[in-house]
Amino acid sequence: MDRFDAMQAFARVVEAGSFTKAAATLHMSKTSVTQLVQQLEARLRVRLLNRTTRKVNITADGAAYYDHVVRLLADMDDAETSLSSASMAPRGRLRVDVPSPFARMLLIPALPEFYARYPEIQLTMGVSDRIVDIIGENVDCVVRGGEITDQSLVARHIGDLQIGIYAAPSYLQRAGTPVHPRELEEGNHSTVGFLWSRTGKALPYAMQRGEERIEAQGRPLLTVDDGNAYLAAGLAGLGVLWLPHYMAKPHLATGELLPLFEDWSMAPMPMYLAFPPNRHVSAKLRVFIDWVMVLMAEHAPVVERG
């Protein structure tokens, strides 16, 4: 038995919650992972995991051993990095998941600069607006808009997205230009709805002008669950959009979108980067987090709350 492989297999089973998921992330067969954990238990002479037909639960001894294993694996990773001839250059594969518009409009265009600094880091990037099982899918970190409700994750506030309301000229020619947000609830007006993965619903937006405060959602004729599709629907004239400024900016410059209700304001949308608390923050993950924070400081800096 290779003790390193056995400890790594045990840690992944704990984090993924099943032998099947652990085997997939380790690119091993379920049988091999099971045998490694069994051999580890035989060597230690304790039961680390309780197995049923439906789930795997860690024992008290297993939990204590897991804490030691995570630290040991992290120390081994650091030791290998420090002995590398490229010790000052973080290296290895990172798996991240980010919203689709953020990837297309901010992150990916800036990646040449990232790779110029860190050529030995390989990114596997999930691009989606869905909820990701960070531990089960072995994702190193995610970037998400809105508050992080999963208390089991470490979340860093990396920026705030300023939100505005926009429509395509073709929409305004057809439906007219509204002068008050309440008009979106009536008459010929329509909006494009965005289906938030956390709630499964299209949520209203809180808006304020002086002492007047309202919640507006309008009447969505089309509701989508992807940011790029949401923007495309607005550009096609299918309805009014609520957009982060970075998404609207290039289309304002070309005249493809026009701003509405500029005397109204909305609270910015917080952006967070989250990762598992028991996941070792390796050098490659650390520099990626720092780089994303610098990128956000340029395009959507954190707004100081009073």
C-alpha positions as CSV (number, residue, x, y, z in Angstrom):
1,M,0.0,0.0,0.0
2,D,1.2,3.5,-0.9
3,R,0.5,5.5,2.2
4,F,0.3,8.8,0.4
5,D,-2.2,7.4,-2.2
6,A,-4.2,5.9,0.7
7,M,-4.3,9.1,2.7
8,Q,-5.2,11.1,-0.4
9,A,-8.0,8.6,-1.3
10,F,-9.4,8.8,2.3
11,A,-9.4,12.6,2.3
12,R,-11.2,12.8,-1.0
13,V,-13.9,10.3,0.1
14,V,-14.5,12.4,3.2
15,E,-14.7,15.6,1.2
16,A,-16.8,14.2,-1.6
17,G,-19.1,12.2,0.7
18,S,-18.9,9.0,-1.5
19,F,-16.4,6.6,-3.0
20,T,-17.8,7.1,-6.4
21,K,-17.3,10.9,-6.5
22,A,-13.9,10.5,-4.9
23,A,-12.8,8.0,-7.5
24,A,-14.0,10.3,-10.3
25,T,-12.0,13.3,-9.0
26,L,-8.9,11.2,-8.5
27,H,-9.3,9.5,-11.9
28,M,-9.2,6.1,-10.3
29,S,-11.7,3.2,-10.2
30,K,-14.1,3.0,-7.3
31,T,-12.6,-0.4,-6.4
32,S,-9.1,1.0,-6.2
33,V,-10.3,3.8,-3.9
34,T,-12.2,1.4,-1.7
35,Q,-9.2,-0.9,-1.4
36,L,-6.9,1.9,-0.5
37,V,-9.2,3.1,2.4
38,Q,-9.6,-0.5,3.6
39,Q,-5.9,-1.0,3.6
40,L,-5.4,2.2,5.5
41,E,-8.0,1.2,8.1
42,A,-6.2,-2.2,8.4
43,R,-2.9,-0.5,9.0
44,L,-4.3,1.9,11.6
45,R,-6.5,-0.8,13.2
46,V,-9.5,1.6,13.4
47,R,-12.6,2.2,11.4
48,L,-12.4,5.6,9.7
49,L,-15.6,5.5,7.8
50,N,-19.1,4.0,8.3
51,R,-20.5,2.8,5.0
52,T,-24.1,2.2,4.1
53,T,-25.7,1.5,0.7
54,R,-26.6,5.2,0.3
55,K,-23.9,7.3,2.0
56,V,-20.5,7.4,3.8
57,N,-20.2,8.9,7.3
58,I,-16.9,9.6,9.0
59,T,-16.3,8.1,12.5
60,A,-14.9,10.1,15.4
61,D,-11.5,8.4,14.9
62,G,-11.7,9.2,11.2
63,A,-12.5,12.9,11.8
64,A,-9.4,13.2,14.0
65,Y,-7.3,11.4,11.5
66,Y,-8.7,13.5,8.6
67,D,-7.5,16.7,10.3
68,H,-3.9,15.3,10.5
69,V,-4.1,14.0,6.9
70,V,-5.1,17.4,5.5
71,R,-2.2,19.1,7.2
72,L,0.2,16.4,6.2
73,L,-0.8,16.5,2.5
74,A,-0.5,20.3,2.6
75,D,2.9,20.1,4.1
76,M,4.0,17.6,1.5
77,D,2.7,19.9,-1.3
78,D,4.6,22.8,0.2
79,A,7.8,20.7,0.5
80,E,7.7,19.6,-3.1
81,T,7.1,23.2,-4.2
82,S,10.0,24.5,-2.2
83,L,12.4,21.9,-3.6
84,S,11.4,22.6,-7.2
85,S,13.7,24.5,-9.4
86,A,10.8,26.8,-10.0
87,S,10.0,27.3,-6.3
88,M,9.2,30.9,-6.9
89,A,6.7,30.1,-9.7
90,P,3.5,28.5,-8.5
91,R,2.6,25.5,-10.7
92,G,-0.1,22.9,-11.1
93,R,-3.7,22.6,-12.0
94,L,-6.5,24.7,-10.6
95,R,-10.2,24.0,-11.1
96,V,-12.4,27.1,-10.8
97,D,-16.0,28.0,-11.6
98,V,-17.1,31.5,-12.5
99,P,-20.3,33.2,-13.9
100,S,-20.4,33.1,-17.7
101,P,-20.5,36.9,-18.3
102,F,-17.7,37.5,-15.8
103,A,-15.6,34.9,-17.6
104,R,-16.3,36.2,-21.1
105,M,-16.0,39.9,-20.4
106,L,-13.5,40.3,-17.6
107,L,-11.6,37.1,-16.6
108,I,-10.7,35.5,-19.9
109,P,-9.6,38.8,-21.6
110,A,-7.2,39.4,-18.7
111,L,-5.8,35.8,-18.6
112,P,-2.8,36.6,-20.9
113,E,-1.4,38.8,-18.2
114,F,-2.0,36.1,-15.6
115,Y,-0.2,33.5,-17.7
116,A,2.7,35.9,-18.4
117,R,3.2,35.9,-14.6
118,Y,2.3,32.3,-13.8
119,P,3.0,30.2,-16.9
120,E,3.1,26.9,-15.0
121,I,-0.5,27.1,-13.6
122,Q,-3.1,25.2,-15.7
123,L,-6.7,26.4,-15.2
124,T,-9.7,24.2,-15.7
125,M,-12.6,26.7,-15.7
126,G,-16.2,25.9,-15.3
127,V,-18.3,28.7,-16.8
128,S,-21.8,28.7,-15.5
129,D,-24.4,30.5,-13.3
130,R,-25.4,27.2,-11.5
131,I,-24.7,26.2,-8.0
132,V,-21.6,24.1,-7.9
133,D,-20.9,21.4,-5.3
134,I,-17.4,22.7,-4.5
135,I,-16.3,19.7,-2.5
136,G,-18.1,17.0,-4.4
137,E,-16.9,18.2,-7.7
138,N,-13.3,18.9,-6.4
139,V,-13.4,22.6,-7.3
140,D,-10.7,24.7,-5.8
141,C,-12.7,27.9,-5.7
142,V,-15.8,29.7,-7.2
143,V,-16.6,33.3,-7.9
144,R,-20.3,34.2,-7.4
145,G,-22.5,37.3,-7.3
146,G,-24.7,37.8,-4.3
147,E,-24.3,36.7,-0.7
148,I,-22.7,33.3,0.0
149,T,-25.3,31.4,2.1
150,D,-23.3,28.2,2.5
151,Q,-21.7,28.7,6.0
152,S,-19.4,25.7,5.4
153,L,-17.3,27.8,2.9
154,V,-14.7,30.4,3.3
155,A,-15.9,33.5,1.4
156,R,-13.9,36.6,0.5
157,H,-15.7,39.8,-0.6
158,I,-13.8,40.7,-3.7
159,G,-15.9,43.5,-5.3
160,D,-19.2,45.2,-5.7
161,L,-21.0,45.4,-9.0
162,Q,-22.8,48.6,-9.7
163,I,-26.2,47.9,-11.3
164,G,-28.1,49.9,-13.9
165,I,-31.3,49.5,-16.0
166,Y,-31.0,49.4,-19.8
167,A,-33.0,48.6,-22.9
168,A,-32.2,48.2,-26.6
169,P,-33.2,51.0,-29.0
170,S,-35.5,48.6,-30.9
171,Y,-37.4,47.8,-27.7
172,L,-37.9,51.5,-26.9
173,Q,-39.1,52.3,-30.4
174,R,-41.7,49.5,-30.0
175,A,-42.8,50.0,-26.4
176,G,-41.9,53.6,-25.7
177,T,-39.4,55.0,-23.1
178,P,-40.7,54.5,-19.5
179,V,-40.1,57.4,-17.1
180,H,-40.9,55.6,-13.9
181,P,-40.0,52.0,-12.9
182,R,-43.6,51.3,-12.1
183,E,-44.4,51.6,-15.8
184,L,-42.6,48.3,-16.3
185,E,-45.4,46.5,-14.4
186,E,-48.1,47.7,-16.9
187,G,-48.9,48.6,-20.5
188,N,-46.8,47.5,-23.3
189,H,-43.6,47.1,-21.3
190,S,-41.8,43.8,-20.7
191,T,-38.6,42.8,-18.9
192,V,-36.1,39.9,-19.2
193,G,-36.1,37.8,-16.1
194,F,-33.1,36.1,-14.6
195,L,-33.6,32.8,-12.7
196,W,-31.2,32.8,-9.7
197,S,-29.9,29.3,-9.1
198,R,-29.9,29.7,-5.3
199,T,-33.7,30.4,-5.2
200,G,-35.0,29.1,-8.5
201,K,-36.9,32.4,-8.9
202,A,-36.6,35.7,-10.7
203,L,-36.2,38.2,-7.9
204,P,-37.3,41.9,-7.8
205,Y,-34.7,44.7,-7.6
206,A,-34.8,47.3,-4.9
207,M,-34.6,50.8,-6.3
208,Q,-34.5,54.2,-4.6
209,R,-34.9,57.9,-5.6
210,G,-34.6,60.2,-2.7
211,E,-37.2,59.0,-0.1
212,E,-39.0,56.9,-2.7
213,R,-38.2,53.2,-2.5
214,I,-39.8,50.5,-4.6
215,E,-39.2,46.9,-5.7
216,A,-39.4,46.4,-9.4
217,Q,-39.4,43.2,-11.5
218,G,-41.6,44.1,-14.4
219,R,-43.3,41.5,-16.5
220,P,-40.8,39.1,-17.9
221,L,-41.9,37.5,-21.2
222,L,-38.6,35.5,-21.2
223,T,-36.7,34.2,-18.1
224,V,-33.3,32.7,-18.5
225,D,-30.7,31.2,-16.1
226,D,-27.5,32.3,-17.8
227,G,-26.0,35.8,-17.8
228,N,-24.9,35.7,-21.4
229,A,-28.3,34.6,-22.6
230,Y,-29.8,37.4,-20.4
231,L,-27.7,40.0,-22.1
232,A,-28.4,38.6,-25.6
233,A,-32.2,38.8,-24.9
234,G,-31.9,42.4,-24.0
235,L,-29.8,43.2,-27.0
236,A,-32.5,41.5,-29.2
237,G,-35.1,44.0,-27.8
238,L,-37.0,41.4,-25.8
239,G,-37.3,43.6,-22.7
240,V,-35.7,45.8,-20.1
241,L,-32.5,44.6,-18.3
242,W,-30.9,45.1,-14.9
243,L,-27.2,44.8,-15.7
244,P,-23.8,45.3,-13.9
245,H,-22.1,48.3,-15.4
246,Y,-19.2,46.2,-16.8
247,M,-21.7,44.2,-18.9
248,A,-23.5,47.2,-20.2
249,K,-20.5,49.5,-20.8
250,P,-19.4,48.1,-24.3
251,H,-22.9,48.1,-25.6
252,L,-23.6,51.7,-24.3
253,A,-20.5,52.8,-26.3
254,T,-22.0,51.3,-29.5
255,G,-25.5,52.4,-28.9
256,E,-26.8,48.9,-28.7
257,L,-28.2,49.7,-25.2
258,L,-29.5,52.9,-23.7
259,P,-29.8,53.7,-19.9
260,L,-33.1,54.1,-18.1
261,F,-34.1,55.7,-14.8
262,E,-30.7,57.3,-14.3
263,D,-32.0,59.3,-11.3
264,W,-32.7,56.0,-9.5
265,S,-30.1,54.0,-7.6
266,M,-29.7,50.4,-6.5
267,A,-27.5,48.7,-3.9
268,P,-24.4,47.1,-5.6
269,M,-24.3,43.4,-5.9
270,P,-21.4,41.9,-3.8
271,M,-19.0,39.5,-5.5
272,Y,-17.4,36.7,-3.5
273,L,-14.7,34.2,-4.1
274,A,-15.3,31.0,-2.0
275,F,-13.4,27.8,-1.2
276,P,-13.7,24.9,1.2
277,P,-12.3,25.7,4.7
278,N,-10.4,22.4,4.9
279,R,-8.9,22.9,1.4
280,H,-5.2,23.8,1.7
281,V,-4.7,27.3,0.2
282,S,-1.8,26.3,-2.1
283,A,0.6,28.8,-3.7
284,K,-1.3,28.4,-7.0
285,L,-4.6,29.1,-5.4
286,R,-3.3,32.0,-3.3
287,V,-1.9,33.8,-6.4
288,F,-5.1,33.2,-8.3
289,I,-7.2,34.7,-5.5
290,D,-4.8,37.7,-5.3
291,W,-5.0,38.2,-9.0
292,V,-8.8,38.1,-9.1
293,M,-8.9,40.6,-6.3
294,V,-6.7,43.0,-8.2
295,L,-8.9,42.5,-11.3
296,M,-12.0,43.3,-9.4
297,A,-10.4,46.3,-7.8
298,E,-10.0,47.7,-11.3
299,H,-13.4,46.9,-12.7
300,A,-15.7,46.7,-9.6
301,P,-14.0,47.8,-6.4
302,V,-15.5,47.0,-3.0
303,V,-17.9,49.8,-1.9
304,E,-17.3,51.0,1.7
305,R,-20.4,50.5,3.8
306,G,-21.3,53.2,6.3
